[in-house]
Amino acid sequence: MKSIGVFLLSALLASAPSFAADSFRHGPDIDRVKNWRAPDSKTLIIETYGDHSYRVKFFNSCIGIRSAETIAFVTKGTDDLDQFASIILPDGTRCRFESVTRIDDKVYTDAED
């Protein structure tokens, strides 16, 4: 398992409607992240302490994610890792999420073998 450090950066969304966070919530709370791995430059798998996994697809290839040891999660005023979130790599590269989907851990594990 990769040794990681996860940092939280939270950006306040100035005039977000009160329903925004609940309407678009598709991912885990940032404080539930246990581990992550990048099977390729367009995908991030996030494992949580609730023993769930989520597949993040990036808008564009996230060059450097496969060799990164740490990442910073950036959210839009909430602790939710949803399609509005992104990550920042140690070199400053920002990779925006396109989608966040909960996945069956067994299906993902089988796909890796």
Secondary structure by P-SEA (a helix, b strand, c coil): cccbbbbbbbbbbcccccccccccccccccccccccccccccbbbbbccccbbbbbbbcccccccccccbbbbbbccccccccccccccccbbbbbbcbbbbbcaaaaaaaac
